[in-house]
Amino acid sequence: MLVPIASASCLQYSFNMIPLMGQIVANDRASYQYLVESIRKFPDQETFASMIRDAGFQHVSYRNLTFGVAAIHSGFKWKPVPPPAAAAATGGAGTPPLQ
């Protein structure tokens, strides 16, 4: 969750300055306007963590950076290991054994 003052400052800055900087530096205001709009539409940290869990990930967590302006999410999705008999029949890598 964003700290309210940081949130207001960040929104004001992003909507006004980032597209302007994109125009000045890259001569491309539209791409930077799209960037700030997509950031605004991205779900909050807890909603995104729930979406990751719903996709089958376990041990989902996140760490806020810069007062919640950015966050790093992580989770694990376990890949099933084939039974030993199936692995031996395919050479252990999903391919037939060499003859």
Rosetta silent file (secondary structure, phi, psi, omega in degrees, C-alpha in Angstrom):
SEQUENCE: MLVPIASASCLQYSFNMIPLMGQIVANDRASYQYLVESIRKFPDQETFASMIRDAGFQHVSYRNLTFGVAAIHSGFKWKPVPPPAAAAATGGAGTPPLQ
SCORE:     score description
SCORE:     0.000 S_00000001
   1 L     0.000  134.534  178.698    0.000    0.000    0.000 S_00000001
   2 L   -72.274  143.029  169.772    1.324    3.403   -0.899 S_00000001
   3 L   -67.845  129.661 -172.480    1.937    5.967    1.802 S_00000001
   4 H   -51.810  -42.898 -179.409   -0.787    8.596    1.017 S_00000001
   5 H   -66.855  -42.986  178.221    1.599   11.547    0.637 S_00000001
   6 H   -63.491  -37.961 -179.798    3.968    9.519   -1.529 S_00000001
   7 H   -62.670  -49.428 -179.319    0.998    8.300   -3.565 S_00000001
   8 H   -62.925  -42.824  179.380   -0.303   11.790   -4.285 S_00000001
   9 H   -64.454  -43.090 -178.725    3.178   13.079   -5.091 S_00000001
  10 H   -64.196  -44.515  179.430    3.946   10.127   -7.316 S_00000001
  11 H   -62.532  -46.165  179.945    0.680   10.435   -9.253 S_00000001
  12 H   -60.273  -46.217 -179.850    1.117   14.163   -9.761 S_00000001
  13 H   -63.022  -48.648 -173.895    4.707   13.686  -10.894 S_00000001
  14 H   -65.447  -41.811 -177.180    3.984   10.748  -13.159 S_00000001
  15 H   -72.412  -25.917 -177.980    1.012   12.255  -14.951 S_00000001
  16 H  -101.643  -43.175 -170.746    2.696   15.583  -15.573 S_00000001
  17 H   -90.192  -39.062 -175.447    6.441   15.056  -15.725 S_00000001
  18 H   -62.887  -47.842  176.391    7.035   11.620  -17.219 S_00000001
  19 H   -62.318  -36.311  177.870    5.212   12.291  -20.528 S_00000001
  20 H   -64.073  -44.201  177.539    6.903   15.702  -20.725 S_00000001
  21 H   -63.450  -38.127  176.902   10.319   14.118  -20.164 S_00000001
  22 H   -62.351  -37.703  177.840    9.484   11.505  -22.807 S_00000001
  23 H   -66.285  -44.775 -176.726    8.683   14.304  -25.258 S_00000001
  24 H   -70.670  -47.830 -172.806   11.890   16.178  -24.494 S_00000001
  25 H   -81.680  -43.479 -172.703   14.306   13.232  -24.295 S_00000001
  26 H  -113.213    0.304 -176.218   12.843   10.714  -26.753 S_00000001
  27 L    53.678   41.649 -176.083   10.481   12.889  -28.808 S_00000001
  28 L  -148.329   75.207 -179.215    7.752   10.395  -27.864 S_00000001
  29 H   -66.557  -37.911 -174.208    5.153   11.741  -25.465 S_00000001
  30 H   -60.917  -43.055 -179.874    2.513    9.127  -26.385 S_00000001
  31 H   -64.387  -38.770 -179.341    4.560    6.118  -25.234 S_00000001
  32 H   -76.254  -28.242  173.120    5.314    7.750  -21.903 S_00000001
  33 H   -67.227  -41.588  176.202    1.679    8.770  -21.476 S_00000001
  34 H   -60.855  -41.185  179.837    0.734    5.119  -22.041 S_00000001
  35 H   -57.925  -50.333 -177.729    3.325    4.109  -19.438 S_00000001
  36 H   -67.969  -32.780  177.836    1.841    6.281  -16.678 S_00000001
  37 H   -69.549  -38.064  179.178   -1.697    5.189  -17.549 S_00000001
  38 H   -70.580  -34.774  175.702   -0.744    1.500  -17.417 S_00000001
  39 H   -62.044  -42.670 -178.398    1.000    2.008  -14.061 S_00000001
  40 H   -64.087  -34.549 -177.402   -2.175    3.611  -12.698 S_00000001
  41 H   -82.805  -13.114 -178.246   -4.303    0.649  -13.871 S_00000001
  42 L   -67.042  140.372 -177.252   -1.975   -2.001  -12.399 S_00000001
  43 L   -65.820  157.554  176.640   -3.474   -3.678   -9.309 S_00000001
  44 L   -67.407  171.066 -172.484   -2.255   -2.869   -5.809 S_00000001
  45 H   -57.813  -47.087 -175.913    0.259   -5.175   -4.148 S_00000001
  46 H   -69.972  -37.966  177.019   -2.199   -7.404   -2.270 S_00000001
  47 H   -63.561  -43.124  179.654   -4.545   -7.766   -5.261 S_00000001
  48 H   -66.031  -39.446  176.656   -1.627   -8.733   -7.491 S_00000001
  49 H   -60.665  -39.912  177.353   -0.386  -11.229   -4.876 S_00000001
  50 H   -64.635  -38.760  178.033   -3.875  -12.784   -4.863 S_00000001
  51 H   -63.404  -38.833  178.815   -3.802  -13.026   -8.659 S_00000001
  52 H   -65.898  -43.249  177.155   -0.467  -14.851   -8.462 S_00000001
  53 H   -60.951  -43.770 -179.919   -1.895  -17.271   -5.874 S_00000001
  54 H   -62.555  -24.126  178.181   -4.959  -17.843   -8.061 S_00000001
  55 L   -83.471    3.524  175.021   -2.594  -18.778  -10.920 S_00000001
  56 L    99.862    7.136  178.374   -1.288  -21.673   -8.823 S_00000001
  57 L   -84.005  149.549  178.990    1.781  -20.157   -7.208 S_00000001
  58 E  -117.783  164.575  178.986    2.617  -20.917   -3.588 S_00000001
  59 E    53.265   45.452 -178.794    4.551  -19.016   -0.916 S_00000001
  60 E   -77.286  134.461  176.895    3.603  -15.720   -2.582 S_00000001
  61 E  -148.870  167.903  174.084    5.059  -12.620   -1.000 S_00000001
  62 E  -147.281  157.474  178.888    5.977   -9.079   -1.917 S_00000001
  63 E  -129.753  121.741  178.262    8.314   -6.393   -0.690 S_00000001
  64 E   -74.167  141.914  174.497    7.496   -2.720   -1.048 S_00000001
  65 E  -122.267  149.240  176.933   10.186   -0.387   -2.335 S_00000001
  66 H    49.523   54.559  177.411   10.223    3.411   -2.143 S_00000001
  67 H    60.547   27.268  177.949    7.252    3.610    0.248 S_00000001
  68 H    91.845    4.513  177.295    5.203    1.274   -1.940 S_00000001
  69 L   -65.423  -34.685  176.160    5.724    3.081   -5.235 S_00000001
  70 E  -133.319  158.647  178.485    7.208   -0.179   -6.532 S_00000001
  71 E  -146.879  148.802  174.600    7.103   -3.729   -5.217 S_00000001
  72 E  -107.584  119.064  177.826    8.889   -7.002   -5.879 S_00000001
  73 E  -101.803  146.808  174.802    6.561  -10.018   -5.908 S_00000001
  74 E  -144.166  155.117  177.711    7.734  -13.609   -5.723 S_00000001
  75 E  -167.243  166.083 -177.952    6.148  -17.034   -5.675 S_00000001
  76 E  -124.499  138.709  174.853    6.910  -20.630   -6.488 S_00000001
  77 L  -126.051  115.024 -174.862    5.151  -23.018   -8.812 S_00000001
  78 L   -79.845  134.049  177.433    6.265  -26.589   -8.428 S_00000001
  79 L   -95.280  125.679  179.271    6.735  -28.668  -11.558 S_00000001
  80 L   -61.264  140.296  177.489    5.707  -32.300  -11.076 S_00000001
  81 L   -96.970  129.932 -179.659    8.560  -34.786  -11.379 S_00000001
  82 L   -64.080  150.730  176.655    7.728  -37.895  -13.439 S_00000001
  83 L   -58.891  152.891 -177.448    7.838  -41.220  -11.596 S_00000001
  84 H   -53.150  -38.021 -179.214   11.213  -43.015  -11.842 S_00000001
  85 H   -63.889  -42.168  179.820    9.846  -45.620  -14.297 S_00000001
  86 H   -67.668  -38.886  179.883    8.636  -42.927  -16.709 S_00000001
  87 H   -65.644  -40.375 -179.882   11.914  -41.022  -16.420 S_00000001
  88 H   -66.864  -37.193 -178.436   13.960  -44.159  -17.150 S_00000001
  89 H   -69.196  -24.797 -177.839   11.827  -45.028  -20.201 S_00000001
  90 L  -108.600   10.910 -179.697   12.391  -41.594  -21.717 S_00000001
  91 L    79.585    9.958  177.099   16.044  -41.133  -20.824 S_00000001
  92 L    81.097   -6.170 -177.633   15.110  -38.829  -17.935 S_00000001
  93 L  -128.188   17.954  179.078   14.579  -35.821  -20.161 S_00000001
  94 L    82.568    7.480  178.495   11.355  -36.584  -21.994 S_00000001
  95 L  -119.663  153.064  178.755   13.152  -38.081  -24.999 S_00000001
  96 L   -61.576  149.347  178.009   13.535  -41.746  -25.934 S_00000001
  97 L   -64.974  152.124  177.108   16.776  -43.383  -24.741 S_00000001
  98 L   -69.121  143.081  179.685   19.671  -43.602  -27.168 S_00000001
  99 L   -98.801    0.000    0.000   20.002  -46.994  -28.908 S_00000001
